[in-house]
Each structure stands twice: as structure tokens, then as C-alpha cells.
Amino acid sequence: MKDLLKKILVIAPHPDDETLGCGGTLLRHISEGDEVYWLICTTISESQGFTKERIEERKKEIELVSNMFGFAGYRQLNFKTTELDQVPRNQLIGGIAGYINEVQPHTLYLPYRNDAHSDHSYVFDSSVACTKSFRYPFVKKVCVYETLSETEFGLRTDDGGFKPNMWVDISSCLDRKIDIMKIYESEIGDHPFPRSFNNIRALANFRGANSMNIAAEAFMMIKYIWK
């Protein structure tokens, strides 16, 4: 039996992490009546070498992705991509906490801390700071997603690796997930490039085989309060 309808928040270091990491699961939530929100932690700027045209194009991509998913809302923080190591931690936590308090989600989806891209670790640590039950009592469930082209390339020697303990059947949502990913045209390459449509399907099939589904997404559930 389906749980009561819930508010869901996916926190993405960069646009496309939400789709690669848990796009099928977000579509499942929405199809079952949950309200899904999206927080993007970084942006691109001219000071980093991006053209005005590319910046405007990215804004349109984000709007289109939000519409294609059917998100109840989204927010983009203005921290520069690849430069979260230079952002005072209280500012990153404050930006994330502000949207969490506004949405008051039941479930959070976060990037894996030991992904190859350092922005992911800063977002994970700052997000986890916003899950204390005595300050954020509405957050009952926290799940970590794997981001194709980031999680599998993490090489930290102290990392035990991404070890899922939760799988979501996305058999009915995989094609839609791939359609949404097509919006991020500049992020996709031909096989054997890691972010290829072949590889997106391959990972979904692999996680499906892990859980006796046609296609699935896998997560590390690190908090769950059933109340």
C-alpha cells in the first residue's frame, strides 16, 4: 500500500545530477502524487569562461527540465560550479537550509559524498547538516544516489564504495528519464563516454538485475524515521 503523499527534495550539485542519479525515482514519486522539489547548488558565470549565450541556454535547460519532470518547484543557488571549496561552509549550509525549511520535505535525495567531483562532497556534508531531527523534524528519510560518471570514478582509498541497500523499480520511467537527459545535450557523449545513453540504460539494467526488476535505480538509505 502506498504511503501517504509526501514532499520530496532532490539536492543536485549541478544540473543533470538529479536526472542521472535519481531521475526515474523522481518520476515515480510524481506519478504517485508526491510533490517533488529540486535544489541546484551551483551556477555558471562569465568569470569562469562561459559565454552569455551558454548561460542563457543553461537557464532554459533548467526550466525545461523542471517542466518535463513536473516539479512542484525549484531553486538555484548562485555558487560557482567547481568552486564550492572556496565557499564558506556556513553560506552553503545556509542556502541549502533555507530551501529545506521552505519546502519541509519528508525525503531528501543527496549525492554520494565520495564522488570524483569535489562539489558533490561539499553538497553532501552541507546537506547532512540540515537533517538533525531536533532542528528539521519533518525530514524523515535521507537517501544517497549514485551519479553516473562521478560515483564510479571516485578513487578515495578510505572509501568503502557505493553500497546500495535500497532499489527503486524505474522500468516504466526509464525512457522518460532518458528523454529528459537529452535536454543536457552538452553533457552527453557517444559510447563508451560514461554519460552516454547506452551507459544510462546499462546501469539501469544492472541495478534492475540486482533487484529482480527490468530497470532500477539504487540508493544508500542513511536515515529513516517511521512515525
C-alpha positions in Angstrom: 0.0 0.0 0.0 1.3 3.4 -0.9 2.4 5.7 2.0 0.7 9.0 2.4 1.6 11.6 -0.2 4.9 13.3 0.7 7.1 16.2 -0.2 10.4 15.1 -1.8 13.5 17.2 -2.3 16.4 16.3 -4.5 19.6 18.3 -4.0 21.9 18.4 -7.0 25.4 19.9 -7.0 24.9 20.7 -10.8 22.0 20.5 -13.2 21.9 16.9 -14.6 23.0 15.2 -11.4 19.3 14.9 -10.4 18.4 13.2 -13.7 21.4 10.9 -13.8 21.2 10.0 -10.2 17.6 9.5 -9.5 15.5 10.8 -12.4 13.5 7.6 -12.7 12.7 7.6 -9.0 11.6 11.3 -9.1 9.3 10.4 -12.0 7.9 7.5 -9.9 7.2 9.9 -7.0 5.5 12.4 -9.2 3.4 9.7 -10.9 2.2 8.5 -7.5 1.2 12.0 -6.4 4.1 13.2 -4.3 5.3 16.8 -4.6 8.9 16.9 -5.8 11.2 19.8 -5.4 14.7 20.5 -6.9 17.6 22.4 -5.4 20.6 23.1 -7.7 23.6 24.3 -5.7 25.8 25.8 -8.4 25.6 28.0 -11.4 27.9 29.0 -14.3 29.3 32.5 -14.9 31.2 34.6 -17.4 34.0 34.9 -14.9 34.6 31.2 -15.4 34.8 31.5 -19.2 31.1 30.7 -20.0 29.5 32.9 -22.7 26.4 34.9 -22.1 24.7 32.6 -24.7 25.7 29.5 -22.8 24.5 30.9 -19.5 21.1 31.8 -21.1 20.9 28.3 -22.7 21.6 26.7 -19.3 18.7 28.7 -17.7 16.4 27.5 -20.5 17.6 23.9 -19.9 16.8 24.1 -16.2 13.3 25.5 -16.9 12.6 22.8 -19.5 13.9 20.0 -17.2 11.7 21.2 -14.4 8.7 21.3 -16.6 9.4 17.9 -18.1 9.6 16.3 -14.7 6.7 18.3 -13.3 8.5 19.6 -10.3 6.4 21.5 -7.8 9.2 24.0 -7.5 12.9 24.5 -7.8 15.7 26.9 -6.7 19.2 27.5 -8.0 21.9 28.8 -5.6 24.4 31.2 -7.1 27.6 29.4 -6.0 30.1 29.0 -8.9 30.5 25.5 -10.2 33.7 23.7 -9.3 34.5 26.3 -6.7 32.5 25.1 -3.7 35.8 24.6 -1.9 36.1 28.4 -1.8 32.6 29.0 -0.3 32.4 29.5 3.4 30.6 26.4 4.8 28.0 28.4 6.7 27.0 30.1 3.4 26.5 26.8 1.6 24.6 25.3 4.6 22.5 28.5 4.9 21.5 28.3 1.2 20.5 24.6 1.5 18.8 25.1 4.9 16.8 28.0 3.6 15.1 25.9 0.9 14.8 22.8 3.1 12.9 24.9 5.7 10.7 26.4 2.9 9.8 23.1 1.4 9.9 21.0 4.6 10.4 17.7 2.8 9.8 14.3 4.2 12.5 12.7 2.0 15.9 14.0 0.8 17.9 12.7 -2.1 21.6 13.6 -1.9 24.8 13.0 -3.9 27.3 10.4 -2.8 30.0 12.0 -0.6 32.9 10.3 -2.3 32.1 11.1 -5.9 35.0 12.1 -8.1 33.8 15.7 -8.3 34.6 17.6 -5.1 31.5 19.7 -5.4 29.5 16.6 -4.5 31.2 16.1 -1.2 30.7 19.7 -0.1 27.0 19.5 -1.0 26.6 16.2 0.8 28.2 17.5 4.0 26.3 20.7 4.0 23.0 18.9 3.3 23.6 16.4 6.1 24.0 19.3 8.5 20.3 20.1 7.7 18.9 16.7 8.7 19.2 16.9 12.5 15.8 15.7 13.9 15.6 18.4 16.6 16.0 21.2 14.1 14.5 19.6 10.9 11.8 17.3 12.4 10.0 17.0 9.1 13.0 15.2 7.4 12.2 11.5 8.0 14.2 9.8 5.2 17.6 10.5 3.6 18.8 8.6 0.6 22.1 8.9 -1.3 22.1 8.5 -5.1 24.9 7.4 -7.5 25.7 9.8 -10.2 26.9 8.1 -13.4 30.4 9.4 -14.4 31.1 10.6 -10.9 30.4 7.8 -8.4 32.2 5.0 -10.3 35.3 7.3 -10.7 35.8 8.1 -7.1 39.3 6.9 -6.0 39.4 7.7 -2.3 41.4 5.0 -0.6 39.4 5.4 2.6 36.1 4.9 0.7 34.2 1.7 1.1 32.4 2.3 -2.1 28.8 2.9 -3.0 26.9 0.0 -1.4 23.2 0.3 -2.1 20.6 -1.0 0.3 17.6 0.4 -1.5 16.4 -0.1 -5.1 13.5 1.6 -6.9 11.9 0.0 -9.9 12.0 2.5 -12.8 11.0 0.1 -15.6 8.1 2.4 -16.6 10.1 5.6 -16.3 13.5 4.8 -17.9 12.6 6.1 -21.4 11.2 9.3 -19.9 14.4 9.8 -17.8 16.5 9.5 -21.0 14.2 11.9 -22.8 14.8 14.4 -20.0 18.6 13.8 -20.1 18.6 14.7 -23.8 18.0 18.3 -22.8 21.5 18.3 -21.4 22.9 17.8 -24.8 26.4 19.2 -24.0 26.8 16.6 -21.1 26.1 13.6 -23.3 28.6 11.7 -25.5 28.7 8.6 -27.6 29.5 5.2 -26.1 32.0 4.5 -24.5 31.8 8.0 -23.0 30.5 7.5 -19.4 27.5 9.8 -19.8 26.1 8.1 -22.9 22.5 6.8 -23.3 24.0 3.3 -23.7 25.5 3.6 -20.2 22.4 5.1 -18.6 20.5 2.1 -19.8 23.3 -0.3 -18.8 23.4 1.0 -15.2 19.5 0.9 -15.0 19.6 -2.7 -16.3 22.4 -3.7 -13.9 20.5 -2.2 -10.9 17.4 -3.9 -12.2 19.2 -7.2 -12.2 20.3 -6.5 -8.6 16.7 -6.3 -7.6 14.8 -8.5 -10.0 13.4 -5.6 -12.0 13.7 -4.8 -15.7 15.3 -1.4 -14.7 16.1 0.2 -11.4 18.0 3.0 -9.6 20.0 2.2 -6.4 20.4 4.2 -3.3 22.1 4.1 0.1 19.4 4.9 2.6 21.2 6.5 5.5 18.2 7.7 7.6 14.6 6.6 8.0 12.2 7.5 10.8 8.9 5.7 10.5 6.4 7.7 12.5 
